[in-house]
Amino acid sequence: MVGYGFARFRFPGRDVLFGICLATMMLPFIVTVIPRFVLFRNIGLFDTLTRHPVRKKVYDCATCLNRHHPKWAWCSLVWVAWTDVYIRLCSMGVIHDLRII
């Protein structure tokens, strides 16, 4: 909603106000990064991945999923391309819809 107002209306100080709006959206994350790091380090949750077998197993599983992600991304891309071609051919009347409903 605010972005529409900035794009649609021209008024003095628009760029400064837009910068302030962006800063308020980005600032909270940046401000909390270092305190979160200090908190996790002080309560002993920093660099403890190898000491907890459950956490290590979850990390290994996520690593495996990330390793195989490109293969599944290509499969998904090919499937979407095939679906797009099928819909275009159906809409042009070259082939009829093969669904049985």
Buried (B, 14 or more C-beta within 10 A) or exposed (E): EEEEEBEEEEEEEEEEBBEEBEEEEEEEEEEEEEEEEEEEEEEEEEEEEEEEEEEEEEEEEEEEEEEEEEEEEEEEEEEEEEEEEEEEEBEEEEEEEEEEE
